[in-house]
Amino acid sequence: MTGTTDTAYLAPLTDADSEQLFDWINDRDLVVLSAPFRPVHRPDHDAWFRDIRSRKDVAIFGIRRTADHRLVGSCQLHSIDTAQGSAELQIRIGVASARGVGIGTAACRALLRHAFDDLNLRRVHLHVLDTNIAAKRLYEKIGFTVQSVERDAVFIDGRSCDLVWMAISRP
């Protein structure tokens, strides 16, 4: 599956993408936007990278900038449950210059098209830290609505953060 827009397209991850993903998962400033930071060691990353691309309950893609085909992020549907018609969306824009310019929006829209049109899902959900204002704004812009808020659900950098659960149903 490749979803193409003016700014970005989704494509399967390649072996060559592993190094960039390893760098991003070990970029503390990037990780704490969505989760507590824990360094990931190379053998653990390599095992994850082998596993994630072959799982039946995951559809993971690289986000490539249309202008130069550079890998700028990754997105995925995981916990795909075909019986229930649902999955959870995750996205990470790893290249700072690719944030705030519409690439995340384009990637999420392409991933939702894949979820609803190709996988025939009826609902996609996600969770986001309440402090990640830019991500919440993006999700609301493309149609996600808040379903619930878990107070003090995550502990990052010595403080508790709320976790916001959002969802979108097939149009």
C-alpha positions as CSV (number, residue, x, y, z in Angstrom):
1,M,0.0,0.0,0.0
2,T,1.3,3.4,-0.8
3,G,-0.7,6.5,-0.1
4,T,0.5,9.6,-1.9
5,T,-0.2,13.3,-1.3
6,D,1.5,16.5,-2.3
7,T,3.8,16.4,0.8
8,A,4.4,12.8,1.7
9,Y,3.7,9.2,0.9
10,L,3.6,5.9,2.8
11,A,5.7,3.0,1.7
12,P,6.8,-0.3,3.3
13,L,9.8,-0.1,5.6
14,T,13.0,-1.4,4.1
15,D,16.1,-2.9,5.7
16,A,17.9,0.4,5.1
17,D,15.3,2.2,7.3
18,S,16.3,0.3,10.4
19,E,19.2,2.6,11.3
20,Q,17.0,5.8,11.2
21,L,14.3,4.2,13.3
22,F,17.0,3.1,15.8
23,D,18.2,6.7,16.1
24,W,14.6,8.0,16.6
25,I,13.7,5.5,19.3
26,N,16.8,6.6,21.2
27,D,16.2,10.3,20.7
28,R,15.0,11.3,24.2
29,D,13.4,14.6,23.2
30,L,11.4,12.8,20.5
31,V,10.3,9.9,22.6
32,V,9.0,11.9,25.5
33,L,6.4,13.5,23.2
34,S,4.5,10.2,23.4
35,A,6.0,7.9,26.1
36,P,8.5,7.7,28.9
37,F,12.1,7.4,27.6
38,R,14.0,4.1,27.9
39,P,17.1,3.6,25.8
40,V,16.7,0.7,23.3
41,H,19.7,-1.5,22.7
42,R,20.7,-2.6,19.1
43,P,19.8,-6.3,19.6
44,D,16.4,-5.4,20.9
45,H,15.7,-3.0,18.1
46,D,16.9,-5.5,15.5
47,A,14.5,-8.1,16.9
48,W,11.6,-5.6,16.9
49,F,12.4,-4.6,13.4
50,R,12.4,-8.2,12.1
51,D,9.2,-9.0,14.0
52,I,7.1,-5.9,13.3
53,R,7.2,-6.2,9.5
54,S,5.9,-9.7,9.6
55,R,3.1,-9.5,12.1
56,K,-0.5,-10.0,10.9
57,D,-1.9,-7.6,13.4
58,V,0.3,-4.7,12.4
59,A,0.5,-2.5,9.2
60,I,3.6,-0.3,9.5
61,F,4.9,2.1,6.9
62,G,7.7,4.6,6.4
63,I,6.6,8.2,5.8
64,R,8.7,9.6,3.0
65,R,8.7,13.2,1.9
66,T,7.5,13.5,-1.7
67,A,10.0,16.1,-2.7
68,D,13.1,14.0,-2.0
69,H,11.8,10.6,-0.9
70,R,13.6,11.0,2.5
71,L,12.3,8.9,5.4
72,V,10.9,11.5,7.8
73,G,8.8,9.3,10.0
74,S,6.8,6.1,10.5
75,C,3.2,5.3,11.2
76,Q,1.3,2.1,11.9
77,L,-1.9,0.5,12.7
78,H,-1.4,-2.1,15.4
79,S,-3.6,-4.4,17.4
80,I,-5.6,-4.9,14.2
81,D,-8.7,-6.8,15.2
82,T,-10.5,-7.8,12.0
83,A,-13.3,-9.5,14.0
84,Q,-14.1,-6.2,15.8
85,G,-13.0,-4.0,12.8
86,S,-10.6,-1.9,14.9
87,A,-7.0,-0.9,15.2
88,E,-4.8,1.6,17.0
89,L,-2.9,4.3,15.1
90,Q,0.6,5.5,16.0
91,I,2.8,8.0,14.2
92,R,6.2,9.4,14.8
93,I,7.7,12.2,12.7
94,G,11.4,11.8,13.4
95,V,12.8,14.6,11.4
96,A,12.2,18.0,13.1
97,S,11.9,19.9,9.8
98,A,9.1,17.6,8.7
99,R,6.9,18.6,11.7
100,G,4.3,21.3,11.5
101,V,4.3,21.3,7.7
102,G,1.4,18.9,6.9
103,I,3.4,15.7,6.5
104,G,1.9,14.1,9.7
105,T,-1.6,15.1,8.6
106,A,-1.0,13.6,5.1
107,A,0.4,10.4,6.6
108,C,-2.5,10.0,9.0
109,R,-5.1,10.5,6.2
110,A,-3.3,8.0,4.0
111,L,-3.2,5.5,6.9
112,L,-6.9,6.0,7.6
113,R,-7.7,5.4,4.0
114,H,-5.8,2.1,4.2
115,A,-7.6,1.2,7.5
116,F,-11.1,1.9,6.1
117,D,-10.8,1.1,2.4
118,D,-8.2,-1.7,2.3
119,L,-8.5,-3.4,5.6
120,N,-12.3,-2.7,5.9
121,L,-12.0,-1.5,9.5
122,R,-14.8,0.4,11.1
123,R,-13.0,2.2,13.9
124,V,-9.5,3.4,14.6
125,H,-8.4,4.7,18.0
126,L,-5.3,6.2,19.5
127,H,-3.9,7.6,22.7
128,V,-1.9,10.9,23.0
129,L,-0.4,12.7,25.9
130,D,-2.5,15.7,27.0
131,T,0.7,17.8,26.8
132,N,1.2,17.0,23.1
133,I,-0.9,19.9,21.8
134,A,0.3,19.7,18.2
135,A,-0.6,16.0,17.9
136,K,-4.0,16.5,19.5
137,R,-4.7,19.3,17.1
138,L,-3.7,17.1,14.1
139,Y,-5.9,14.3,15.2
140,E,-8.9,16.6,15.8
141,K,-8.4,18.2,12.3
142,I,-8.7,14.8,10.6
143,G,-11.8,13.8,12.5
144,F,-10.7,12.0,15.7
145,T,-12.8,12.8,18.8
146,V,-12.0,12.5,22.4
147,Q,-13.4,9.3,23.9
148,S,-11.9,9.5,27.4
149,V,-9.1,11.0,29.5
150,E,-7.1,8.9,31.9
151,R,-5.8,11.2,34.6
152,D,-2.2,10.8,35.7
153,A,-1.8,7.7,33.5
154,V,1.8,8.2,32.5
155,F,4.8,9.3,34.5
156,I,7.4,11.2,32.4
157,D,10.3,13.3,33.6
158,G,9.1,13.3,37.2
159,R,5.6,14.3,36.6
160,S,2.3,12.7,35.9
161,C,0.6,13.2,32.5
162,D,-2.9,12.6,31.4
163,L,-3.5,10.2,28.5
164,V,-6.2,11.2,26.0
165,W,-8.0,8.4,24.1
166,M,-9.4,9.4,20.7
167,A,-11.2,7.6,18.0
168,I,-12.6,7.9,14.5
169,S,-15.2,5.7,12.8
170,R,-15.4,4.9,9.1
171,P,-17.1,7.7,7.3
